[in-house]
Amino acid sequence: MKIFESLGALERFPNPVVTIGNYDGIHIGHRRIIAEVVQKARQISGTPMLMTFYPHPQSVLNPEAYTRLVTPLHLKKKLIETSGIEVLVIVSFDETFRNVGPESFVKDVLVSKVGVKAVVIGYDFRFGKAGAGDIAMLKRLAGENGFSVDVVDAVTIEGEKVGSNMIRKLIMNGEVGRAAICLGRPHVIEGIVVKGEKRGRDMGFPTINLETISELVPKNGVYVTEVEVDNIRLPAVTNIGFNPTFDGTKLLVETYILDFSGDLYGREVAIHFHERIRDEIKFESMDALKERIAKDVEVTRSRFQSVKTGD
């Protein structure tokens, strides 16, 4: 996949079929749109392209309401690369670009710079300054400029439309299992393993402490997870919270990797969240905490054994 960090650097490609959007999460709804792009490009011997924006437009347009990215840019690139897209264009969403009107966006960007032959977009697509352009306008401009427009309907789960905001809320509420269904994969946070207080080691459950760069950390609690290191995933239990049993004041991401004894200090790791076990609890004693951690480990072990056997 070729990546262009600006419109000015963009090269010309045969018969571009383009989808446009924030694509935060690359969830199952996004993947349906991308699949249509790839199929359409194949039909016309074209180039499947995706145009996205950085930073997230809401961080510029409405910074007070902006929350957190589901997927940071580097992870979004990786996910798009595996989807069949051949050209990724990352447009800098700054004060200049935010004031580009819908007609100028079509004529100056899609037609002049991209040479678009077809556009594939989602049902709720809007474009141009203040979102003034809608699908009806895009179709009109497409007719005037010689390209086609295909609109992909929403993907729904249990009657609810899958979207980045919906997934963001699920993760913030700790509903990582439902989020994984909508994403088509577990939610991931990444970071560096740093030294902690070593209390877990004293209790027989040595943990790694993650200093994360990810914006969207799940709600405080205990989770069934996997730790990915060197492209290998290891079953784990992750606690997110303030360690109330020890009157902690700093938010910690602590993970016990099942049946693992290696040294990961200073290493980059990723934590994949499968399901939430329980809330974070303040225990009366270290023994009570140790007993509960043992139960959490068994819950996690059983979960992975069930997946392995297909039960």
C-alpha positions, 0 to 999 in steps of 0.5 A: 500500500502506498501512503501519501501524507498530503494531497500535494504529494499525491501521484496519479493512479489508474481509474481511482475508486475512492472512499472518504472519511475519518475511519476511526476504528476500521470497524465492520461497517468501515470494512463493508465500505472498503470491500465495495471500493475494492470490488468496484476498482476490480470491475473497472481496472481501477485503484482502490483508494481511501482518503482520511484526515489527521488530526480527527476533524472533531479535535479541530472543529469542536475540541471541547466535545472531542473524546478519544481515538479508537485507533491511533494513526499508526494502527489505522494504517496497518488495518487499512493495509490489510483490507485491500486498499492500495493507496491511502491519502492522509489529508491534514485537517487544519484551518485551511482545509476546514474552510474548503466548500463542498463544490471546491472539495469535489472539483479541486480535490477529487477531480483535479488532484485525484482524478476520481472515477468512482466514490464509495461512501457510507449512508451518513456521509457529509463533506465540505465546510461545516458539513454542508455537502450531503449525498444528494449534492455529491451525486449532482456534482458527480454527474457534472464531473463524470464520476459515479457514486455508490452509497453503502448502508449501515451495518447493524447489530441487534438493531443498532447501527455500528459506528465509531462513536458507539464503539467508543462508548462501549469501550469507555463503559467496559463493554469490550466484548460487544466492542470487539464484535463491532470492530471485528477484532478486540480493542487494543491499547499499546505502550511500554512496559515500565517498572512498578511496585512489584506487589504482584510478584510478592503475591505470586502473580508478577505483573507487567505495568504498561505506560500507554500511548493509547487515548482510549483505555477501557473503564476501570476493572479486570479484563480477560486479555492477551498481551502481544509481544513480538507478534505472539499473543499470550493469555493474560489478566489485566487490571485497570485502575488505581489499586484501591487496596493500597490507596493508590492515586495513579491510574495503572494498567497492570497485566499478569501473563499466564504461565510466563516468566520472561523480562519485558521491561522496556519492551513495546507490547499491545494488550487485546481486550476480550471481556470484562470480568469485574469492577476494581474492588478495594479488598480488606487484606492482601490475602483477600486480594490474592484469593480474588486474583487467583479466581480471575486467573482461573476465569481467564484460563477457562476462557482460553481453554474453551476457545481452544476446544471449541466449547 
